[in-house]
């Protein structure tokens, strides 16, 4: 029994050594693969980062250009409105100057001496309104009424006539003299 126990202890020690060796080689392989993966990722990241930055910059530039165009359009509209308002203010100031004292249409204007001070008497109002004068050409607004067309039954599409090849035409002089 002692010998069997010693044999089992030896096999146990061998298996323990094999498991430790297997564990060490597995760790070393795992560490090597991990480092290779990290190196590959870093190499790929170095290639893609500038590309992605360029792509994002292009997208940002396009979006910014759209916003700038929109803002420039609004600024243009505001400029036009400002010019229109300045024109209106100028017109109002001109009217104000004309109607203010000393202006063209001052309220204390007097007719020249010797002119009648009273307006002319009113004309007599006719009792019946004048009849419209008939023109010799007829009425200008006399248009015929539109006919209401009855719906036609759908007709089948007609086949197109074949197009003949163009004839060789001669100049005017050659056929005119014949």
C-alpha atoms as an extended CHARMM CRD file, in Angstrom:
* protein
*
       178  EXT
         1         1  UNK       CA              0.0000000000        0.0000000000        0.0000000000  PROA      1               0.0000000000
         2         2  UNK       CA              2.8850000000        2.3200000000        0.7210000000  PROA      2               0.0000000000
         3         3  UNK       CA              4.1990000000        1.7950000000       -2.7160000000  PROA      3               0.0000000000
         4         4  UNK       CA              0.8370000000        2.6430000000       -4.2770000000  PROA      4               0.0000000000
         5         5  UNK       CA              0.6720000000        5.7480000000       -2.1290000000  PROA      5               0.0000000000
         6         6  UNK       CA              4.1590000000        6.7610000000       -3.2040000000  PROA      6               0.0000000000
         7         7  UNK       CA              3.2170000000        6.1150000000       -6.8370000000  PROA      7               0.0000000000
         8         8  UNK       CA              0.0730000000        8.2250000000       -6.4480000000  PROA      8               0.0000000000
         9         9  UNK       CA              2.0700000000       11.0240000000       -4.7790000000  PROA      9               0.0000000000
        10        10  UNK       CA              4.6010000000       10.9320000000       -7.6570000000  PROA      10              0.0000000000
        11        11  UNK       CA              1.8310000000       11.0440000000      -10.2810000000  PROA      11              0.0000000000
        12        12  UNK       CA              0.2160000000       13.8840000000       -8.3570000000  PROA      12              0.0000000000
        13        13  UNK       CA              3.5020000000       15.8350000000       -8.3520000000  PROA      13              0.0000000000
        14        14  UNK       CA              4.0020000000       15.1750000000      -12.1070000000  PROA      14              0.0000000000
        15        15  UNK       CA              0.4840000000       16.3480000000      -12.8860000000  PROA      15              0.0000000000
        16        16  UNK       CA              1.0160000000       19.4030000000      -10.7220000000  PROA      16              0.0000000000
        17        17  UNK       CA              4.2080000000       20.2280000000      -12.6320000000  PROA      17              0.0000000000
        18        18  UNK       CA              2.4140000000       19.6840000000      -15.9510000000  PROA      18              0.0000000000
        19        19  UNK       CA             -0.4600000000       21.9320000000      -14.8650000000  PROA      19              0.0000000000
        20        20  UNK       CA              1.9840000000       24.6360000000      -13.7180000000  PROA      20              0.0000000000
        21        21  UNK       CA              3.9340000000       24.3870000000      -17.0080000000  PROA      21              0.0000000000
        22        22  UNK       CA              0.6780000000       24.4580000000      -18.9880000000  PROA      22              0.0000000000
        23        23  UNK       CA             -0.5260000000       27.4260000000      -16.9470000000  PROA      23              0.0000000000
        24        24  UNK       CA              2.7420000000       29.3000000000      -17.5150000000  PROA      24              0.0000000000
        25        25  UNK       CA              2.7310000000       28.6540000000      -21.2880000000  PROA      25              0.0000000000
        26        26  UNK       CA             -0.9340000000       29.6510000000      -21.4710000000  PROA      26              0.0000000000
        27        27  UNK       CA             -0.1900000000       32.8910000000      -19.6150000000  PROA      27              0.0000000000
        28        28  UNK       CA              2.7530000000       33.6410000000      -21.8610000000  PROA      28              0.0000000000
        29        29  UNK       CA              0.6840000000       32.9580000000      -25.0320000000  PROA      29              0.0000000000
        30        30  UNK       CA             -2.1620000000       35.0380000000      -23.6680000000  PROA      30              0.0000000000
        31        31  UNK       CA              0.2100000000       37.8980000000      -22.8120000000  PROA      31              0.0000000000
        32        32  UNK       CA              1.8060000000       37.7480000000      -26.2990000000  PROA      32              0.0000000000
        33        33  UNK       CA             -1.6130000000       37.7420000000      -28.0490000000  PROA      33              0.0000000000
        34        34  UNK       CA             -2.7430000000       40.6150000000      -25.8540000000  PROA      34              0.0000000000
        35        35  UNK       CA              0.3020000000       42.6880000000      -26.8010000000  PROA      35              0.0000000000
        36        36  UNK       CA             -0.1830000000       41.8590000000      -30.5040000000  PROA      36              0.0000000000
        37        37  UNK       CA             -3.8290000000       42.8790000000      -30.2920000000  PROA      37              0.0000000000
        38        38  UNK       CA             -2.9530000000       46.1480000000      -28.5660000000  PROA      38              0.0000000000
        39        39  UNK       CA             -0.2580000000       46.8950000000      -31.1690000000  PROA      39              0.0000000000
        40        40  UNK       CA             -2.6910000000       46.1500000000      -34.0120000000  PROA      40              0.0000000000
        41        41  UNK       CA             -5.3680000000       48.3530000000      -32.4220000000  PROA      41              0.0000000000
        42        42  UNK       CA             -2.8880000000       51.1910000000      -31.9610000000  PROA      42              0.0000000000
        43        43  UNK       CA             -1.7220000000       50.9200000000      -35.5680000000  PROA      43              0.0000000000
        44        44  UNK       CA             -5.3210000000       50.8930000000      -36.8360000000  PROA      44              0.0000000000
        45        45  UNK       CA             -6.2700000000       53.7680000000      -34.5400000000  PROA      45              0.0000000000
        46        46  UNK       CA             -3.3540000000       55.8470000000      -35.8350000000  PROA      46              0.0000000000
        47        47  UNK       CA             -4.5680000000       55.2620000000      -39.3920000000  PROA      47              0.0000000000
        48        48  UNK       CA             -8.2510000000       55.9730000000      -38.6940000000  PROA      48              0.0000000000
        49        49  UNK       CA             -8.0460000000       58.9100000000      -36.3250000000  PROA      49              0.0000000000
        50        50  UNK       CA             -6.8060000000       61.4100000000      -38.9460000000  PROA      50              0.0000000000
        51        51  UNK       CA             -9.3950000000       60.0930000000      -41.4030000000  PROA      51              0.0000000000
        52        52  UNK       CA            -12.2030000000       60.4460000000      -38.8760000000  PROA      52              0.0000000000
        53        53  UNK       CA            -11.0180000000       63.9150000000      -37.8910000000  PROA      53              0.0000000000
        54        54  UNK       CA            -11.0450000000       64.9870000000      -41.5420000000  PROA      54              0.0000000000
        55        55  UNK       CA            -14.5260000000       63.5290000000      -42.0030000000  PROA      55              0.0000000000
        56        56  UNK       CA            -15.8430000000       65.2990000000      -38.9020000000  PROA      56              0.0000000000
        57        57  UNK       CA            -14.2050000000       68.5560000000      -39.9950000000  PROA      57              0.0000000000
        58        58  UNK       CA            -15.8190000000       68.2590000000      -43.4310000000  PROA      58              0.0000000000
        59        59  UNK       CA            -19.2590000000       67.6200000000      -41.9000000000  PROA      59              0.0000000000
        60        60  UNK       CA            -18.7880000000       70.5100000000      -39.4790000000  PROA      60              0.0000000000
        61        61  UNK       CA            -17.6690000000       72.8030000000      -42.3050000000  PROA      61              0.0000000000
        62        62  UNK       CA            -20.7450000000       71.9030000000      -44.3610000000  PROA      62              0.0000000000
        63        63  UNK       CA            -23.0860000000       72.5120000000      -41.4250000000  PROA      63              0.0000000000
        64        64  UNK       CA            -21.3080000000       75.7680000000      -40.6130000000  PROA      64              0.0000000000
        65        65  UNK       CA            -21.5030000000       76.8910000000      -44.2540000000  PROA      65              0.0000000000
        66        66  UNK       CA            -25.2580000000       76.2780000000      -44.2850000000  PROA      66              0.0000000000
        67        67  UNK       CA            -25.6920000000       78.3040000000      -41.0980000000  PROA      67              0.0000000000
        68        68  UNK       CA            -23.4730000000       81.1020000000      -42.4140000000  PROA      68              0.0000000000
        69        69  UNK       CA            -25.4840000000       81.2640000000      -45.6620000000  PROA      69              0.0000000000
        70        70  UNK       CA            -28.7140000000       81.4510000000      -43.6800000000  PROA      70              0.0000000000
        71        71  UNK       CA            -27.3360000000       84.1870000000      -41.4110000000  PROA      71              0.0000000000
        72        72  UNK       CA            -25.9830000000       86.1610000000      -44.3810000000  PROA      72              0.0000000000
        73        73  UNK       CA            -29.4220000000       85.9710000000      -45.9900000000  PROA      73              0.0000000000
        74        74  UNK       CA            -31.0260000000       87.2880000000      -42.8050000000  PROA      74              0.0000000000
        75        75  UNK       CA            -28.4230000000       90.0730000000      -42.5820000000  PROA      75              0.0000000000
        76        76  UNK       CA            -29.1750000000       91.0110000000      -46.1990000000  PROA      76              0.0000000000
        77        77  UNK       CA            -32.9020000000       91.1630000000      -45.4690000000  PROA      77              0.0000000000
        78        78  UNK       CA            -32.2780000000       93.2890000000      -42.3800000000  PROA      78              0.0000000000
        79        79  UNK       CA            -30.0740000000       95.6290000000      -44.4350000000  PROA      79              0.0000000000
        80        80  UNK       CA            -32.7930000000       96.0130000000      -47.0620000000  PROA      80              0.0000000000
        81        81  UNK       CA            -35.3970000000       96.6610000000      -44.3470000000  PROA      81              0.0000000000
        82        82  UNK       CA            -33.1010000000       99.2660000000      -42.7460000000  PROA      82              0.0000000000
        83        83  UNK       CA            -32.6800000000      101.0420000000      -46.0780000000  PROA      83              0.0000000000
        84        84  UNK       CA            -36.4530000000      100.9750000000      -46.6610000000  PROA      84              0.0000000000
        85        85  UNK       CA            -37.1160000000      102.3640000000      -43.1710000000  PROA      85              0.0000000000
        86        86  UNK       CA            -34.5160000000      105.0860000000      -43.6780000000  PROA      86              0.0000000000
        87        87  UNK       CA            -36.2060000000      105.9980000000      -46.9560000000  PROA      87              0.0000000000
        88        88  UNK       CA            -39.6130000000      106.1460000000      -45.2350000000  PROA      88              0.0000000000
        89        89  UNK       CA            -38.2070000000      108.3010000000      -42.4220000000  PROA      89              0.0000000000
        90        90  UNK       CA            -36.6720000000      110.6260000000      -45.0160000000  PROA      90              0.0000000000
        91        91  UNK       CA            -40.0070000000      110.8880000000      -46.8330000000  PROA      91              0.0000000000
        92        92  UNK       CA            -41.8460000000      111.6210000000      -43.5830000000  PROA      92              0.0000000000
        93        93  UNK       CA            -39.3080000000      114.2880000000      -42.6310000000  PROA      93              0.0000000000
        94        94  UNK       CA            -39.7110000000      115.8590000000      -46.0770000000  PROA      94              0.0000000000
        95        95  UNK       CA            -43.5250000000      115.9410000000      -45.7010000000  PROA      95              0.0000000000
        96        96  UNK       CA            -43.1500000000      117.3720000000      -42.2110000000  PROA      96              0.0000000000
        97        97  UNK       CA            -40.8650000000      120.0990000000      -43.5330000000  PROA      97              0.0000000000
        98        98  UNK       CA            -43.3610000000      120.9570000000      -46.2700000000  PROA      98              0.0000000000
        99        99  UNK       CA            -46.2670000000      121.3100000000      -43.8160000000  PROA      99              0.0000000000
       100       100  UNK       CA            -44.3390000000      122.9870000000      -40.9910000000  PROA      100             0.0000000000
       101       101  UNK       CA            -44.2500000000      126.8020000000      -40.6420000000  PROA      101             0.0000000000
       102       102  UNK       CA            -42.2900000000      128.3190000000      -43.4530000000  PROA      102             0.0000000000
       103       103  UNK       CA            -42.7520000000      125.2140000000      -45.5600000000  PROA      103             0.0000000000
       104       104  UNK       CA            -44.3350000000      124.8310000000      -48.9640000000  PROA      104             0.0000000000
       105       105  UNK       CA            -47.8400000000      124.0000000000      -47.6440000000  PROA      105             0.0000000000
       106       106  UNK       CA            -48.0110000000      126.2880000000      -44.6380000000  PROA      106             0.0000000000
       107       107  UNK       CA            -51.5240000000      126.5000000000      -43.1730000000  PROA      107             0.0000000000
       108       108  UNK       CA            -51.7930000000      130.3080000000      -43.0860000000  PROA      108             0.0000000000
       109       109  UNK       CA            -51.6100000000      130.6680000000      -46.8590000000  PROA      109             0.0000000000
       110       110  UNK       CA            -53.7080000000      133.5070000000      -48.2660000000  PROA      110             0.0000000000
       111       111  UNK       CA            -54.9660000000      133.8760000000      -51.8480000000  PROA      111             0.0000000000
       112       112  UNK       CA            -53.4160000000      136.6740000000      -53.8730000000  PROA      112             0.0000000000
       113       113  UNK       CA            -55.2190000000      140.0250000000      -53.7240000000  PROA      113             0.0000000000
       114       114  UNK       CA            -57.8910000000      140.5060000000      -56.3450000000  PROA      114             0.0000000000
       115       115  UNK       CA            -58.8600000000      136.8190000000      -56.4720000000  PROA      115             0.0000000000
       116       116  UNK       CA            -62.4260000000      135.9540000000      -55.4800000000  PROA      116             0.0000000000
       117       117  UNK       CA            -62.6380000000      135.0230000000      -51.8330000000  PROA      117             0.0000000000
       118       118  UNK       CA            -65.6670000000      132.7630000000      -52.2530000000  PROA      118             0.0000000000
       119       119  UNK       CA            -65.6980000000      129.5010000000      -54.1970000000  PROA      119             0.0000000000
       120       120  UNK       CA            -67.7730000000      129.4940000000      -57.4260000000  PROA      120             0.0000000000
       121       121  UNK       CA            -71.4600000000      128.6120000000      -57.0600000000  PROA      121             0.0000000000
       122       122  UNK       CA            -72.3720000000      124.9520000000      -57.4300000000  PROA      122             0.0000000000
       123       123  UNK       CA            -73.5870000000      123.6830000000      -60.7560000000  PROA      123             0.0000000000
       124       124  UNK       CA            -77.2150000000      122.5520000000      -60.9420000000  PROA      124             0.0000000000
       125       125  UNK       CA            -77.5270000000      118.7810000000      -60.4200000000  PROA      125             0.0000000000
       126       126  UNK       CA            -79.3700000000      116.9680000000      -63.2450000000  PROA      126             0.0000000000
       127       127  UNK       CA            -82.4450000000      115.0630000000      -62.1080000000  PROA      127             0.0000000000
       128       128  UNK       CA            -81.8140000000      111.8520000000      -64.0170000000  PROA      128             0.0000000000
       129       129  UNK       CA            -78.4230000000      110.2650000000      -64.5240000000  PROA      129             0.0000000000
       130       130  UNK       CA            -77.0590000000      110.4000000000      -68.0700000000  PROA      130             0.0000000000
       131       131  UNK       CA            -77.5950000000      107.3420000000      -70.2280000000  PROA      131             0.0000000000
       132       132  UNK       CA            -74.4930000000      105.3960000000      -71.1970000000  PROA      132             0.0000000000
       133       133  UNK       CA            -73.3170000000      106.1840000000      -74.7040000000  PROA      133             0.0000000000
       134       134  UNK       CA            -73.4310000000      103.2460000000      -77.0910000000  PROA      134             0.0000000000
       135       135  UNK       CA            -70.3020000000      102.6230000000      -79.0260000000  PROA      135             0.0000000000
       136       136  UNK       CA            -70.3580000000      101.8790000000      -82.7190000000  PROA      136             0.0000000000
       137       137  UNK       CA            -68.0000000000       98.9070000000      -82.2330000000  PROA      137             0.0000000000
       138       138  UNK       CA            -70.2370000000       97.0180000000      -79.8910000000  PROA      138             0.0000000000
       139       139  UNK       CA            -69.6060000000       96.0450000000      -76.3350000000  PROA      139             0.0000000000
       140       140  UNK       CA            -66.0630000000       95.2410000000      -75.3800000000  PROA      140             0.0000000000
       141       141  UNK       CA            -67.0500000000       92.9400000000      -72.5190000000  PROA      141             0.0000000000
       142       142  UNK       CA            -69.4660000000       90.8710000000      -74.6080000000  PROA      142             0.0000000000
       143       143  UNK       CA            -67.8030000000       87.4680000000      -74.5810000000  PROA      143             0.0000000000
       144       144  UNK       CA            -69.4790000000       84.2560000000      -75.6380000000  PROA      144             0.0000000000
       145       145  UNK       CA            -70.3200000000       81.8950000000      -72.8320000000  PROA      145             0.0000000000
       146       146  UNK       CA            -68.2490000000       78.7850000000      -72.4460000000  PROA      146             0.0000000000
       147       147  UNK       CA            -69.7020000000       75.4830000000      -73.5090000000  PROA      147             0.0000000000
       148       148  UNK       CA            -69.6100000000       72.6340000000      -71.0750000000  PROA      148             0.0000000000
       149       149  UNK       CA            -68.0980000000       69.6940000000      -72.8510000000  PROA      149             0.0000000000
       150       150  UNK       CA            -69.4770000000       66.2610000000      -72.3530000000  PROA      150             0.0000000000
       151       151  UNK       CA            -66.9250000000       63.6880000000      -71.2710000000  PROA      151             0.0000000000
       152       152  UNK       CA            -65.8030000000       61.5130000000      -74.1470000000  PROA      152             0.0000000000
       153       153  UNK       CA            -65.2540000000       57.7960000000      -73.7710000000  PROA      153             0.0000000000
       154       154  UNK       CA            -61.5950000000       56.8550000000      -73.4930000000  PROA      154             0.0000000000
       155       155  UNK       CA            -60.1220000000       56.0520000000      -76.8790000000  PROA      155             0.0000000000
       156       156  UNK       CA            -57.3440000000       53.5490000000      -77.3450000000  PROA      156             0.0000000000
       157       157  UNK       CA            -53.9490000000       55.1170000000      -78.0570000000  PROA      157             0.0000000000
       158       158  UNK       CA            -53.2520000000       55.4680000000      -81.7550000000  PROA      158             0.0000000000
       159       159  UNK       CA            -50.1990000000       53.8720000000      -83.2420000000  PROA      159             0.0000000000
       160       160  UNK       CA            -47.6590000000       56.4420000000      -84.3310000000  PROA      160             0.0000000000
       161       161  UNK       CA            -47.0000000000       56.6970000000      -88.0240000000  PROA      161             0.0000000000
       162       162  UNK       CA            -43.5210000000       55.5360000000      -88.9770000000  PROA      162             0.0000000000
       163       163  UNK       CA            -41.1450000000       58.3860000000      -89.5810000000  PROA      163             0.0000000000
       164       164  UNK       CA            -39.8380000000       58.3820000000      -93.1210000000  PROA      164             0.0000000000
       165       165  UNK       CA            -36.1500000000       59.0940000000      -93.6210000000  PROA      165             0.0000000000
       166       166  UNK       CA            -35.4690000000       62.7000000000      -94.6000000000  PROA      166             0.0000000000
       167       167  UNK       CA            -35.3060000000       63.3330000000      -98.3250000000  PROA      167             0.0000000000
       168       168  UNK       CA            -32.2830000000       64.8840000000      -99.8750000000  PROA      168             0.0000000000
       169       169  UNK       CA            -33.3610000000       68.4100000000     -100.7080000000  PROA      169             0.0000000000
       170       170  UNK       CA            -31.6570000000       70.4990000000     -103.2390000000  PROA      170             0.0000000000
       171       171  UNK       CA            -30.9690000000       74.1730000000     -103.0600000000  PROA      171             0.0000000000
       172       172  UNK       CA            -33.5760000000       76.6850000000     -104.1600000000  PROA      172             0.0000000000
       173       173  UNK       CA            -31.7800000000       77.5400000000     -107.3450000000  PROA      173             0.0000000000
       174       174  UNK       CA            -31.7090000000       73.9630000000     -108.6400000000  PROA      174             0.0000000000
       175       175  UNK       CA            -35.4110000000       73.2490000000     -108.2750000000  PROA      175             0.0000000000
       176       176  UNK       CA            -36.6070000000       76.7810000000     -109.1240000000  PROA      176             0.0000000000
       177       177  UNK       CA            -35.0420000000       76.7810000000     -112.5790000000  PROA      177             0.0000000000
       178       178  UNK       CA            -36.5500000000       73.4370000000     -113.5760000000  PROA      178             0.0000000000
